[in-house]
Amino acid sequence: MSVAACVAAGGLFAADAGTPARPAAPAAAADGKPDLQQLIHQFSARRDTLMANREALLNQLKTATAEQKKAILAKMAAEQKDLIDSQRAMAKQIRDEMRKLRLQTPARR
């Protein structure tokens, strides 16, 4: 089959040979828990939001008075602690999900 004929026919992939196309990945697991990709996306989104807030506080810190600086630094410390705690919790959830997926997948030899 020539290249032009393949292009005109739509290609030489699974749909052409009559085999079913690859199914789309489910948005969530059957038990209602988010899948691994969603957990990673949530983790990244939360981190990006907190980093943007931190950047805003750093900009405020540049023009703040001594009393305002103390308050901003205290707020930054609290947010840093919250960030670390949430990262640990989400990382544990991701590790648990990966472990579960490994146990469900048959071993390759």
KEROZA-578348 format. One record per atom (N, C-alpha, C): residue number from 0; residue in three letters; atom name; x, y, z. Coordinates in nm, 2 decimals, always signed. Layout:
+-----+------+------+--------+--------+--------+
: pos : code : site :      X :      Y :      Z :
+-----+------+------+--------+--------+--------+
: NUM :  ALA :   CA :      X :      Y :      Z :
...
+-----+------+------+--------+--------+--------+
***
This chain:
+-----+------+------+--------+--------+--------+
: pos : code : site :      X :      Y :      Z :
+-----+------+------+--------+--------+--------+
:   0 :  MET :    N :  +0.09 :  -0.12 :  +0.00 :
:   0 :  MET :   CA :  +0.00 :  +0.00 :  +0.00 :
:   0 :  MET :    C :  +0.09 :  +0.12 :  +0.00 :
:   1 :  SER :    N :  +0.06 :  +0.22 :  -0.08 :
:   1 :  SER :   CA :  +0.14 :  +0.34 :  -0.09 :
:   1 :  SER :    C :  +0.11 :  +0.43 :  +0.02 :
:   2 :  VAL :    N :  +0.19 :  +0.53 :  +0.04 :
:   2 :  VAL :   CA :  +0.17 :  +0.63 :  +0.15 :
:   2 :  VAL :    C :  +0.05 :  +0.71 :  +0.12 :
:   3 :  ALA :    N :  +0.02 :  +0.75 :  +0.00 :
:   3 :  ALA :   CA :  -0.10 :  +0.82 :  -0.04 :
:   3 :  ALA :    C :  -0.22 :  +0.74 :  -0.01 :
:   4 :  ALA :    N :  -0.22 :  +0.61 :  -0.04 :
:   4 :  ALA :   CA :  -0.33 :  +0.53 :  -0.01 :
:   4 :  ALA :    C :  -0.36 :  +0.51 :  +0.13 :
:   5 :  CYS :    N :  -0.25 :  +0.50 :  +0.21 :
:   5 :  CYS :   CA :  -0.26 :  +0.49 :  +0.36 :
:   5 :  CYS :    C :  -0.33 :  +0.61 :  +0.42 :
:   6 :  VAL :    N :  -0.28 :  +0.73 :  +0.37 :
:   6 :  VAL :   CA :  -0.34 :  +0.86 :  +0.42 :
:   6 :  VAL :    C :  -0.48 :  +0.87 :  +0.38 :
:   7 :  ALA :    N :  -0.51 :  +0.83 :  +0.26 :
:   7 :  ALA :   CA :  -0.65 :  +0.84 :  +0.21 :
:   7 :  ALA :    C :  -0.74 :  +0.75 :  +0.29 :
:   8 :  ALA :    N :  -0.69 :  +0.63 :  +0.33 :
:   8 :  ALA :   CA :  -0.77 :  +0.53 :  +0.40 :
:   8 :  ALA :    C :  -0.77 :  +0.56 :  +0.55 :
:   9 :  GLY :    N :  -0.69 :  +0.65 :  +0.59 :
:   9 :  GLY :   CA :  -0.70 :  +0.69 :  +0.73 :
:   9 :  GLY :    C :  -0.58 :  +0.63 :  +0.81 :
:  10 :  GLY :    N :  -0.49 :  +0.56 :  +0.75 :
:  10 :  GLY :   CA :  -0.37 :  +0.51 :  +0.82 :
:  10 :  GLY :    C :  -0.38 :  +0.36 :  +0.84 :
:  11 :  LEU :    N :  -0.27 :  +0.31 :  +0.90 :
:  11 :  LEU :   CA :  -0.26 :  +0.16 :  +0.92 :
:  11 :  LEU :    C :  -0.26 :  +0.13 :  +1.07 :
:  12 :  PHE :    N :  -0.34 :  +0.19 :  +1.15 :
:  12 :  PHE :   CA :  -0.35 :  +0.17 :  +1.29 :
:  12 :  PHE :    C :  -0.46 :  +0.08 :  +1.33 :
:  13 :  ALA :    N :  -0.48 :  +0.06 :  +1.46 :
:  13 :  ALA :   CA :  -0.58 :  -0.03 :  +1.51 :
:  13 :  ALA :    C :  -0.72 :  -0.01 :  +1.46 :
:  14 :  ALA :    N :  -0.76 :  +0.11 :  +1.43 :
:  14 :  ALA :   CA :  -0.90 :  +0.13 :  +1.38 :
:  14 :  ALA :    C :  -0.91 :  +0.08 :  +1.24 :
:  15 :  ASP :    N :  -0.81 :  +0.08 :  +1.16 :
:  15 :  ASP :   CA :  -0.81 :  +0.03 :  +1.03 :
:  15 :  ASP :    C :  -0.82 :  -0.12 :  +1.02 :
:  16 :  ALA :    N :  -0.76 :  -0.19 :  +1.12 :
:  16 :  ALA :   CA :  -0.76 :  -0.34 :  +1.11 :
:  16 :  ALA :    C :  -0.88 :  -0.40 :  +1.18 :
:  17 :  GLY :    N :  -0.97 :  -0.32 :  +1.22 :
:  17 :  GLY :   CA :  -1.09 :  -0.37 :  +1.28 :
:  17 :  GLY :    C :  -1.08 :  -0.40 :  +1.43 :
:  18 :  THR :    N :  -0.96 :  -0.38 :  +1.49 :
:  18 :  THR :   CA :  -0.95 :  -0.40 :  +1.63 :
:  18 :  THR :    C :  -1.00 :  -0.28 :  +1.71 :
:  19 :  PRO :    N :  -1.05 :  -0.30 :  +1.83 :
:  19 :  PRO :   CA :  -1.11 :  -0.18 :  +1.90 :
:  19 :  PRO :    C :  -1.00 :  -0.08 :  +1.94 :
:  20 :  ALA :    N :  -1.04 :  +0.04 :  +1.94 :
:  20 :  ALA :   CA :  -0.95 :  +0.15 :  +1.98 :
:  20 :  ALA :    C :  -0.93 :  +0.14 :  +2.13 :
:  21 :  ARG :    N :  -0.82 :  +0.20 :  +2.17 :
:  21 :  ARG :   CA :  -0.78 :  +0.19 :  +2.32 :
:  21 :  ARG :    C :  -0.88 :  +0.27 :  +2.40 :
:  22 :  PRO :    N :  -0.94 :  +0.21 :  +2.50 :
:  22 :  PRO :   CA :  -1.04 :  +0.28 :  +2.58 :
:  22 :  PRO :    C :  -0.98 :  +0.40 :  +2.66 :
:  23 :  ALA :    N :  -1.06 :  +0.50 :  +2.68 :
:  23 :  ALA :   CA :  -1.01 :  +0.61 :  +2.76 :
:  23 :  ALA :    C :  -1.00 :  +0.57 :  +2.91 :
:  24 :  ALA :    N :  -0.90 :  +0.64 :  +2.98 :
:  24 :  ALA :   CA :  -0.88 :  +0.61 :  +3.12 :
:  24 :  ALA :    C :  -0.99 :  +0.66 :  +3.20 :
:  25 :  PRO :    N :  -1.03 :  +0.59 :  +3.30 :
:  25 :  PRO :   CA :  -1.14 :  +0.64 :  +3.38 :
:  25 :  PRO :    C :  -1.10 :  +0.76 :  +3.46 :
:  26 :  ALA :    N :  -1.20 :  +0.85 :  +3.49 :
:  26 :  ALA :   CA :  -1.17 :  +0.97 :  +3.57 :
:  26 :  ALA :    C :  -1.15 :  +0.94 :  +3.71 :
:  27 :  ALA :    N :  -1.21 :  +0.84 :  +3.76 :
:  27 :  ALA :   CA :  -1.19 :  +0.80 :  +3.90 :
:  27 :  ALA :    C :  -1.20 :  +0.65 :  +3.92 :
:  28 :  ALA :    N :  -1.14 :  +0.60 :  +4.02 :
:  28 :  ALA :   CA :  -1.15 :  +0.46 :  +4.04 :
:  28 :  ALA :    C :  -1.29 :  +0.42 :  +4.07 :
:  29 :  ALA :    N :  -1.32 :  +0.29 :  +4.07 :
:  29 :  ALA :   CA :  -1.45 :  +0.23 :  +4.09 :
:  29 :  ALA :    C :  -1.50 :  +0.26 :  +4.23 :
:  30 :  ASP :    N :  -1.42 :  +0.28 :  +4.33 :
:  30 :  ASP :   CA :  -1.46 :  +0.30 :  +4.46 :
:  30 :  ASP :    C :  -1.48 :  +0.45 :  +4.49 :
:  31 :  GLY :    N :  -1.47 :  +0.53 :  +4.39 :
:  31 :  GLY :   CA :  -1.50 :  +0.68 :  +4.40 :
:  31 :  GLY :    C :  -1.38 :  +0.76 :  +4.44 :
:  32 :  LYS :    N :  -1.26 :  +0.70 :  +4.47 :
:  32 :  LYS :   CA :  -1.14 :  +0.77 :  +4.50 :
:  32 :  LYS :    C :  -1.08 :  +0.82 :  +4.37 :
:  33 :  PRO :    N :  -1.01 :  +0.94 :  +4.38 :
:  33 :  PRO :   CA :  -0.95 :  +0.99 :  +4.26 :
:  33 :  PRO :    C :  -0.83 :  +0.90 :  +4.21 :
:  34 :  ASP :    N :  -0.81 :  +0.90 :  +4.08 :
:  34 :  ASP :   CA :  -0.70 :  +0.82 :  +4.03 :
:  34 :  ASP :    C :  -0.57 :  +0.89 :  +4.05 :
:  35 :  LEU :    N :  -0.46 :  +0.82 :  +4.02 :
:  35 :  LEU :   CA :  -0.33 :  +0.87 :  +4.04 :
:  35 :  LEU :    C :  -0.30 :  +1.00 :  +3.97 :
:  36 :  GLN :    N :  -0.34 :  +1.01 :  +3.84 :
:  36 :  GLN :   CA :  -0.32 :  +1.14 :  +3.77 :
:  36 :  GLN :    C :  -0.39 :  +1.26 :  +3.83 :
:  37 :  GLN :    N :  -0.51 :  +1.23 :  +3.88 :
:  37 :  GLN :   CA :  -0.59 :  +1.34 :  +3.95 :
:  37 :  GLN :    C :  -0.52 :  +1.38 :  +4.08 :
:  38 :  LEU :    N :  -0.46 :  +1.29 :  +4.15 :
:  38 :  LEU :   CA :  -0.39 :  +1.32 :  +4.27 :
:  38 :  LEU :    C :  -0.27 :  +1.41 :  +4.24 :
:  39 :  ILE :    N :  -0.20 :  +1.37 :  +4.14 :
:  39 :  ILE :   CA :  -0.08 :  +1.44 :  +4.10 :
:  39 :  ILE :    C :  -0.11 :  +1.58 :  +4.06 :
:  40 :  HIS :    N :  -0.22 :  +1.59 :  +3.98 :
:  40 :  HIS :   CA :  -0.27 :  +1.72 :  +3.94 :
:  40 :  HIS :    C :  -0.31 :  +1.81 :  +4.05 :
:  41 :  GLN :    N :  -0.39 :  +1.75 :  +4.15 :
:  41 :  GLN :   CA :  -0.43 :  +1.83 :  +4.27 :
:  41 :  GLN :    C :  -0.31 :  +1.88 :  +4.35 :
:  42 :  PHE :    N :  -0.21 :  +1.79 :  +4.36 :
:  42 :  PHE :   CA :  -0.08 :  +1.82 :  +4.43 :
:  42 :  PHE :    C :  -0.02 :  +1.94 :  +4.36 :
:  43 :  SER :    N :  +0.00 :  +1.94 :  +4.23 :
:  43 :  SER :   CA :  +0.06 :  +2.05 :  +4.16 :
:  43 :  SER :    C :  -0.02 :  +2.18 :  +4.17 :
:  44 :  ALA :    N :  -0.15 :  +2.17 :  +4.16 :
:  44 :  ALA :   CA :  -0.23 :  +2.29 :  +4.16 :
:  44 :  ALA :    C :  -0.22 :  +2.35 :  +4.30 :
:  45 :  ARG :    N :  -0.23 :  +2.27 :  +4.40 :
:  45 :  ARG :   CA :  -0.22 :  +2.33 :  +4.54 :
:  45 :  ARG :    C :  -0.08 :  +2.39 :  +4.56 :
:  46 :  ARG :    N :  +0.03 :  +2.33 :  +4.51 :
:  46 :  ARG :   CA :  +0.16 :  +2.38 :  +4.53 :
:  46 :  ARG :    C :  +0.17 :  +2.52 :  +4.45 :
:  47 :  ASP :    N :  +0.12 :  +2.52 :  +4.33 :
:  47 :  ASP :   CA :  +0.13 :  +2.65 :  +4.25 :
:  47 :  ASP :    C :  +0.05 :  +2.76 :  +4.32 :
:  48 :  THR :    N :  -0.07 :  +2.73 :  +4.38 :
:  48 :  THR :   CA :  -0.14 :  +2.83 :  +4.45 :
:  48 :  THR :    C :  -0.07 :  +2.89 :  +4.57 :
:  49 :  LEU :    N :  -0.01 :  +2.80 :  +4.65 :
:  49 :  LEU :   CA :  +0.06 :  +2.84 :  +4.77 :
:  49 :  LEU :    C :  +0.19 :  +2.91 :  +4.73 :
:  50 :  MET :    N :  +0.25 :  +2.88 :  +4.62 :
:  50 :  MET :   CA :  +0.37 :  +2.95 :  +4.58 :
:  50 :  MET :    C :  +0.34 :  +3.09 :  +4.53 :
:  51 :  ALA :    N :  +0.22 :  +3.10 :  +4.47 :
:  51 :  ALA :   CA :  +0.18 :  +3.24 :  +4.42 :
:  51 :  ALA :    C :  +0.15 :  +3.33 :  +4.54 :
:  52 :  ASN :    N :  +0.08 :  +3.27 :  +4.65 :
:  52 :  ASN :   CA :  +0.05 :  +3.34 :  +4.77 :
:  52 :  ASN :    C :  +0.18 :  +3.38 :  +4.84 :
:  53 :  ARG :    N :  +0.28 :  +3.29 :  +4.84 :
:  53 :  ARG :   CA :  +0.41 :  +3.32 :  +4.90 :
:  53 :  ARG :    C :  +0.48 :  +3.44 :  +4.83 :
:  54 :  GLU :    N :  +0.47 :  +3.44 :  +4.70 :
:  54 :  GLU :   CA :  +0.53 :  +3.55 :  +4.62 :
:  54 :  GLU :    C :  +0.47 :  +3.68 :  +4.65 :
:  55 :  ALA :    N :  +0.34 :  +3.68 :  +4.67 :
:  55 :  ALA :   CA :  +0.26 :  +3.80 :  +4.70 :
:  55 :  ALA :    C :  +0.31 :  +3.85 :  +4.84 :
:  56 :  LEU :    N :  +0.32 :  +3.76 :  +4.93 :
:  56 :  LEU :   CA :  +0.36 :  +3.80 :  +5.07 :
:  56 :  LEU :    C :  +0.51 :  +3.86 :  +5.07 :
:  57 :  LEU :    N :  +0.59 :  +3.80 :  +4.98 :
:  57 :  LEU :   CA :  +0.73 :  +3.85 :  +4.97 :
:  57 :  LEU :    C :  +0.73 :  +3.99 :  +4.92 :
:  58 :  ASN :    N :  +0.64 :  +4.02 :  +4.82 :
:  58 :  ASN :   CA :  +0.63 :  +4.15 :  +4.77 :
:  58 :  ASN :    C :  +0.58 :  +4.25 :  +4.87 :
:  59 :  GLN :    N :  +0.49 :  +4.21 :  +4.95 :
:  59 :  GLN :   CA :  +0.44 :  +4.29 :  +5.06 :
:  59 :  GLN :    C :  +0.55 :  +4.32 :  +5.17 :
:  60 :  LEU :    N :  +0.63 :  +4.22 :  +5.19 :
:  60 :  LEU :   CA :  +0.73 :  +4.23 :  +5.29 :
:  60 :  LEU :    C :  +0.83 :  +4.34 :  +5.25 :
:  61 :  LYS :    N :  +0.85 :  +4.36 :  +5.13 :
:  61 :  LYS :   CA :  +0.95 :  +4.46 :  +5.08 :
:  61 :  LYS :    C :  +0.92 :  +4.60 :  +5.13 :
:  62 :  THR :    N :  +0.79 :  +4.64 :  +5.14 :
:  62 :  THR :   CA :  +0.75 :  +4.77 :  +5.17 :
:  62 :  THR :    C :  +0.68 :  +4.78 :  +5.31 :
:  63 :  ALA :    N :  +0.68 :  +4.67 :  +5.38 :
:  63 :  ALA :   CA :  +0.61 :  +4.67 :  +5.51 :
:  63 :  ALA :    C :  +0.69 :  +4.74 :  +5.62 :
:  64 :  THR :    N :  +0.62 :  +4.78 :  +5.73 :
:  64 :  THR :   CA :  +0.69 :  +4.83 :  +5.85 :
:  64 :  THR :    C :  +0.73 :  +4.71 :  +5.93 :
:  65 :  ALA :    N :  +0.81 :  +4.74 :  +6.04 :
:  65 :  ALA :   CA :  +0.86 :  +4.64 :  +6.12 :
:  65 :  ALA :    C :  +0.75 :  +4.55 :  +6.18 :
:  66 :  GLU :    N :  +0.64 :  +4.61 :  +6.22 :
:  66 :  GLU :   CA :  +0.53 :  +4.54 :  +6.28 :
:  66 :  GLU :    C :  +0.46 :  +4.45 :  +6.18 :
:  67 :  GLN :    N :  +0.44 :  +4.51 :  +6.06 :
:  67 :  GLN :   CA :  +0.38 :  +4.43 :  +5.95 :
:  67 :  GLN :    C :  +0.47 :  +4.32 :  +5.90 :
:  68 :  LYS :    N :  +0.60 :  +4.34 :  +5.91 :
:  68 :  LYS :   CA :  +0.70 :  +4.24 :  +5.87 :
:  68 :  LYS :    C :  +0.68 :  +4.11 :  +5.96 :
:  69 :  LYS :    N :  +0.67 :  +4.14 :  +6.09 :
:  69 :  LYS :   CA :  +0.65 :  +4.03 :  +6.19 :
:  69 :  LYS :    C :  +0.53 :  +3.95 :  +6.15 :
:  70 :  ALA :    N :  +0.42 :  +4.02 :  +6.13 :
:  70 :  ALA :   CA :  +0.29 :  +3.96 :  +6.10 :
:  70 :  ALA :    C :  +0.30 :  +3.88 :  +5.97 :
:  71 :  ILE :    N :  +0.36 :  +3.93 :  +5.87 :
:  71 :  ILE :   CA :  +0.38 :  +3.87 :  +5.74 :
:  71 :  ILE :    C :  +0.47 :  +3.74 :  +5.75 :
:  72 :  LEU :    N :  +0.58 :  +3.76 :  +5.83 :
:  72 :  LEU :   CA :  +0.67 :  +3.64 :  +5.85 :
:  72 :  LEU :    C :  +0.60 :  +3.53 :  +5.92 :
:  73 :  ALA :    N :  +0.51 :  +3.57 :  +6.02 :
:  73 :  ALA :   CA :  +0.44 :  +3.47 :  +6.10 :
:  73 :  ALA :    C :  +0.34 :  +3.39 :  +6.01 :
:  74 :  LYS :    N :  +0.27 :  +3.47 :  +5.92 :
:  74 :  LYS :   CA :  +0.18 :  +3.41 :  +5.83 :
:  74 :  LYS :    C :  +0.25 :  +3.32 :  +5.73 :
:  75 :  MET :    N :  +0.37 :  +3.36 :  +5.68 :
:  75 :  MET :   CA :  +0.45 :  +3.28 :  +5.59 :
:  75 :  MET :    C :  +0.49 :  +3.15 :  +5.66 :
:  76 :  ALA :    N :  +0.53 :  +3.16 :  +5.78 :
:  76 :  ALA :   CA :  +0.57 :  +3.04 :  +5.85 :
:  76 :  ALA :    C :  +0.45 :  +2.94 :  +5.87 :
:  77 :  ALA :    N :  +0.34 :  +2.99 :  +5.90 :
:  77 :  ALA :   CA :  +0.22 :  +2.91 :  +5.91 :
:  77 :  ALA :    C :  +0.18 :  +2.85 :  +5.78 :
:  78 :  GLU :    N :  +0.19 :  +2.92 :  +5.67 :
:  78 :  GLU :   CA :  +0.16 :  +2.87 :  +5.54 :
:  78 :  GLU :    C :  +0.26 :  +2.77 :  +5.50 :
:  79 :  GLN :    N :  +0.39 :  +2.79 :  +5.54 :
:  79 :  GLN :   CA :  +0.49 :  +2.69 :  +5.50 :
:  79 :  GLN :    C :  +0.47 :  +2.56 :  +5.58 :
:  80 :  LYS :    N :  +0.42 :  +2.57 :  +5.70 :
:  80 :  LYS :   CA :  +0.39 :  +2.44 :  +5.78 :
:  80 :  LYS :    C :  +0.27 :  +2.37 :  +5.71 :
:  81 :  ASP :    N :  +0.17 :  +2.45 :  +5.68 :
:  81 :  ASP :   CA :  +0.05 :  +2.39 :  +5.61 :
:  81 :  ASP :    C :  +0.09 :  +2.32 :  +5.48 :
:  82 :  LEU :    N :  +0.18 :  +2.39 :  +5.40 :
:  82 :  LEU :   CA :  +0.22 :  +2.34 :  +5.27 :
:  82 :  LEU :    C :  +0.30 :  +2.20 :  +5.29 :
:  83 :  ILE :    N :  +0.39 :  +2.20 :  +5.39 :
:  83 :  ILE :   CA :  +0.46 :  +2.08 :  +5.42 :
:  83 :  ILE :    C :  +0.37 :  +1.96 :  +5.46 :
:  84 :  ASP :    N :  +0.27 :  +2.00 :  +5.55 :
:  84 :  ASP :   CA :  +0.18 :  +1.90 :  +5.60 :
:  84 :  ASP :    C :  +0.09 :  +1.84 :  +5.48 :
:  85 :  SER :    N :  +0.04 :  +1.93 :  +5.40 :
:  85 :  SER :   CA :  -0.04 :  +1.89 :  +5.29 :
:  85 :  SER :    C :  +0.04 :  +1.81 :  +5.18 :
:  86 :  GLN :    N :  +0.16 :  +1.85 :  +5.16 :
:  86 :  GLN :   CA :  +0.25 :  +1.78 :  +5.07 :
:  86 :  GLN :    C :  +0.28 :  +1.64 :  +5.12 :
:  87 :  ARG :    N :  +0.30 :  +1.62 :  +5.25 :
:  87 :  ARG :   CA :  +0.32 :  +1.49 :  +5.31 :
:  87 :  ARG :    C :  +0.20 :  +1.40 :  +5.29 :
:  88 :  ALA :    N :  +0.08 :  +1.46 :  +5.32 :
:  88 :  ALA :   CA :  -0.04 :  +1.38 :  +5.31 :
:  88 :  ALA :    C :  -0.07 :  +1.34 :  +5.17 :
:  89 :  MET :    N :  -0.05 :  +1.44 :  +5.07 :
:  89 :  MET :   CA :  -0.08 :  +1.40 :  +4.93 :
:  89 :  MET :    C :  +0.02 :  +1.30 :  +4.88 :
:  90 :  ALA :    N :  +0.15 :  +1.32 :  +4.92 :
:  90 :  ALA :   CA :  +0.25 :  +1.23 :  +4.88 :
:  90 :  ALA :    C :  +0.22 :  +1.09 :  +4.93 :
:  91 :  LYS :    N :  +0.18 :  +1.08 :  +5.05 :
:  91 :  LYS :   CA :  +0.14 :  +0.95 :  +5.11 :
:  91 :  LYS :    C :  +0.03 :  +0.89 :  +5.03 :
:  92 :  GLN :    N :  -0.07 :  +0.97 :  +5.00 :
:  92 :  GLN :   CA :  -0.19 :  +0.92 :  +4.92 :
:  92 :  GLN :    C :  -0.14 :  +0.87 :  +4.78 :
:  93 :  ILE :    N :  -0.05 :  +0.94 :  +4.72 :
:  93 :  ILE :   CA :  +0.00 :  +0.90 :  +4.59 :
:  93 :  ILE :    C :  +0.08 :  +0.77 :  +4.60 :
:  94 :  ARG :    N :  +0.16 :  +0.76 :  +4.70 :
:  94 :  ARG :   CA :  +0.24 :  +0.64 :  +4.72 :
:  94 :  ARG :    C :  +0.15 :  +0.52 :  +4.75 :
:  95 :  ASP :    N :  +0.04 :  +0.54 :  +4.83 :
:  95 :  ASP :   CA :  -0.05 :  +0.43 :  +4.85 :
:  95 :  ASP :    C :  -0.13 :  +0.39 :  +4.72 :
:  96 :  GLU :    N :  -0.16 :  +0.49 :  +4.64 :
:  96 :  GLU :   CA :  -0.23 :  +0.46 :  +4.52 :
:  96 :  GLU :    C :  -0.14 :  +0.38 :  +4.42 :
:  97 :  MET :    N :  -0.01 :  +0.42 :  +4.42 :
:  97 :  MET :   CA :  +0.09 :  +0.35 :  +4.33 :
:  97 :  MET :    C :  +0.11 :  +0.21 :  +4.38 :
:  98 :  ARG :    N :  +0.12 :  +0.19 :  +4.51 :
:  98 :  ARG :   CA :  +0.13 :  +0.06 :  +4.57 :
:  98 :  ARG :    C :  +0.01 :  -0.03 :  +4.53 :
:  99 :  LYS :    N :  -0.10 :  +0.03 :  +4.54 :
:  99 :  LYS :   CA :  -0.23 :  -0.05 :  +4.51 :
:  99 :  LYS :    C :  -0.22 :  -0.09 :  +4.36 :
: 100 :  LEU :    N :  -0.18 :  +0.01 :  +4.28 :
: 100 :  LEU :   CA :  -0.17 :  -0.03 :  +4.13 :
: 100 :  LEU :    C :  -0.07 :  -0.13 :  +4.10 :
: 101 :  ARG :    N :  +0.04 :  -0.13 :  +4.18 :
: 101 :  ARG :   CA :  +0.14 :  -0.23 :  +4.16 :
: 101 :  ARG :    C :  +0.09 :  -0.37 :  +4.20 :
: 102 :  LEU :    N :  +0.02 :  -0.37 :  +4.31 :
: 102 :  LEU :   CA :  -0.04 :  -0.50 :  +4.35 :
: 102 :  LEU :    C :  -0.14 :  -0.56 :  +4.26 :
: 103 :  GLN :    N :  -0.22 :  -0.47 :  +4.19 :
: 103 :  GLN :   CA :  -0.32 :  -0.51 :  +4.10 :
: 103 :  GLN :    C :  -0.26 :  -0.56 :  +3.96 :
: 104 :  THR :    N :  -0.14 :  -0.51 :  +3.93 :
: 104 :  THR :   CA :  -0.08 :  -0.54 :  +3.80 :
: 104 :  THR :    C :  -0.01 :  -0.67 :  +3.81 :
: 105 :  PRO :    N :  -0.02 :  -0.77 :  +3.72 :
: 105 :  PRO :   CA :  +0.05 :  -0.89 :  +3.73 :
: 105 :  PRO :    C :  +0.20 :  -0.87 :  +3.71 :
: 106 :  ALA :    N :  +0.28 :  -0.95 :  +3.78 :
: 106 :  ALA :   CA :  +0.43 :  -0.93 :  +3.77 :
: 106 :  ALA :    C :  +0.47 :  -0.97 :  +3.63 :
: 107 :  ARG :    N :  +0.57 :  -0.89 :  +3.58 :
: 107 :  ARG :   CA :  +0.63 :  -0.92 :  +3.45 :
: 107 :  ARG :    C :  +0.76 :  -0.99 :  +3.47 :
: 108 :  ARG :    N :  +0.79 :  -1.09 :  +3.39 :
: 108 :  ARG :   CA :  +0.92 :  -1.16 :  +3.40 :
: 108 :  ARG :    C :  +0.98 :  -1.17 :  +3.27 :
+-----+------+------+--------+--------+--------+
***
